[in-house]
Amino acid sequence: MNSKTTASLKPADVEQKWITIDAEGVVVGRLATFIAMRLRGKHRPDYTPNVDCGDYVVVTNVEKVKLTGRKLDQKVYYRHTGYPGGIKERKAGHILNGRFPERVLQKAVERMLPKESPLARAQMTHLRLYSGAEHPHEAQNPEVIDFKALNAKNARSQ
């Protein structure tokens, strides 16, 4: 009998890389799917669903991301205060022009990971978002990925 088994990663065997992406002029949804795949480790040939085998992702210039269509005015983010009738809403454009513009991309990535999972929460800690062009992770020697050049649809000029 032929007994070939699938190799499964152990947490001690995982070698995580650091990558950096410049988000200036990049479409939010396309960037979020790329980041979610890298955080989960699905780009690896030895991907194991129950092991945190993804990379650390550093994204700069998050405030300069683009939304397609009329999402700046129509996309709504809801939250609840915990009190009766305490639902609050904010438009995506208001958040991008506000104090924490990185939350738009953070929510997009978070919603592409498995729901309510300890593994997904651990993988979200590997995402670092920065509004400016500078980041404090140069010591990790991150690999620079030119996300705009991967596909013409990844970037918007408007």
C-alpha positions in Angstrom: 0.0 0.0 0.0 1.3 3.4 -0.9 1.4 5.6 2.2 2.1 9.2 1.1 1.2 11.8 3.7 0.9 15.5 3.4 3.6 17.4 5.2 2.2 19.6 7.9 4.0 22.6 9.4 4.8 22.8 13.1 4.8 26.2 14.7 8.6 25.8 15.5 9.3 25.2 11.8 7.8 28.4 10.5 10.1 31.0 9.1 8.2 34.3 8.8 9.4 37.1 6.5 8.8 40.8 6.7 7.4 42.6 3.6 6.6 46.2 3.0 4.1 47.7 0.6 3.5 51.3 -0.4 -0.2 51.9 -0.5 -0.2 55.3 -2.4 -2.8 55.2 -5.1 -3.7 51.6 -4.6 -7.3 50.2 -4.5 -8.3 49.2 -1.0 -10.0 45.9 -1.7 -7.3 44.5 -3.9 -4.6 45.5 -1.4 -6.6 44.0 1.4 -7.0 40.6 -0.3 -3.2 40.5 -1.0 -2.4 41.4 2.6 -4.9 38.8 4.0 -3.3 36.1 1.9 0.2 37.0 3.1 -1.0 37.2 6.8 -2.5 33.7 6.6 0.4 32.2 4.7 -1.7 31.0 1.8 1.1 32.1 -0.6 3.3 29.3 0.7 3.5 25.8 -0.7 3.6 24.4 2.8 0.5 26.3 4.0 -1.2 24.7 7.1 -4.6 26.1 8.1 -4.1 25.7 11.8 -0.6 27.2 12.1 0.3 30.9 11.9 2.7 30.6 9.0 2.1 34.0 7.4 4.4 37.0 7.0 4.7 40.3 8.8 3.2 43.0 6.6 4.2 46.7 6.9 2.0 49.1 4.8 3.0 52.7 4.4 1.1 55.7 3.0 -2.2 54.2 4.1 -4.0 57.6 4.0 -3.5 57.7 0.2 -5.4 54.6 -0.7 -8.2 54.8 -3.3 -11.8 53.5 -3.2 -13.5 52.6 -6.5 -16.9 54.0 -7.5 -18.7 56.1 -5.0 -17.6 54.3 -2.0 -16.1 57.4 -0.4 -19.6 58.8 0.0 -21.7 55.6 0.2 -19.6 53.0 2.2 -20.8 53.1 5.8 -19.0 51.7 8.9 -21.3 51.0 11.8 -20.5 50.6 15.5 -22.6 50.3 18.6 -22.1 52.1 21.9 -23.7 49.4 23.9 -26.7 51.6 24.9 -30.2 51.2 23.5 -30.4 53.1 20.2 -26.7 53.6 20.3 -25.8 52.7 16.7 -23.3 55.1 15.1 -22.2 55.3 11.5 -19.4 56.9 9.6 -18.7 57.2 5.9 -15.4 55.9 4.5 -14.4 59.3 3.2 -14.8 60.8 6.7 -12.6 58.1 8.2 -9.9 58.5 5.5 -9.8 62.2 6.1 -9.9 61.8 9.8 -7.4 61.1 12.6 -7.0 57.4 11.9 -7.2 56.8 8.1 -5.5 53.3 8.5 -8.7 51.9 10.0 -10.3 51.6 6.6 -7.6 49.2 5.4 -7.5 47.5 8.8 -11.2 46.7 8.7 -11.0 45.5 5.1 -8.2 43.0 6.0 -9.8 42.0 9.3 -13.1 41.1 7.5 -11.2 38.8 5.1 -9.7 36.7 7.8 -11.6 33.9 9.6 -14.2 35.2 12.0 -13.8 35.2 15.8 -10.8 33.0 15.7 -7.7 33.2 18.1 -5.5 32.4 15.0 -7.0 35.3 13.1 -6.5 37.7 16.0 -2.8 36.5 16.2 -2.4 37.0 12.4 -3.8 40.6 12.7 -1.0 41.5 15.1 1.4 40.9 12.2 -0.1 43.8 10.2 1.5 47.2 10.7 -0.2 50.2 9.1 1.4 53.7 8.9 0.0 56.9 7.6 3.4 58.3 6.4 6.2 57.0 4.3 8.3 56.1 7.3 8.1 53.0 9.5 10.2 51.8 12.4 10.8 48.3 11.0 14.0 48.8 8.9 16.0 46.6 11.3 13.9 43.5 10.1 15.1 44.1 6.5 11.6 43.9 4.9 11.3 42.8 1.3 9.7 45.6 -0.7 6.8 44.5 -2.9 5.7 46.8 -5.6 2.0 46.1 -5.4 1.0 48.6 -8.2 3.2 46.8 -10.7 1.7 43.4 -10.1 -1.5 44.3 -12.0 -2.8 47.4 -13.8 -6.1 47.2 -11.9 -4.3 47.5 -8.5 -3.8 51.3 -8.9 -6.1 54.2 -9.5 -5.0 57.6 -10.8 -8.0 59.6 -9.6 
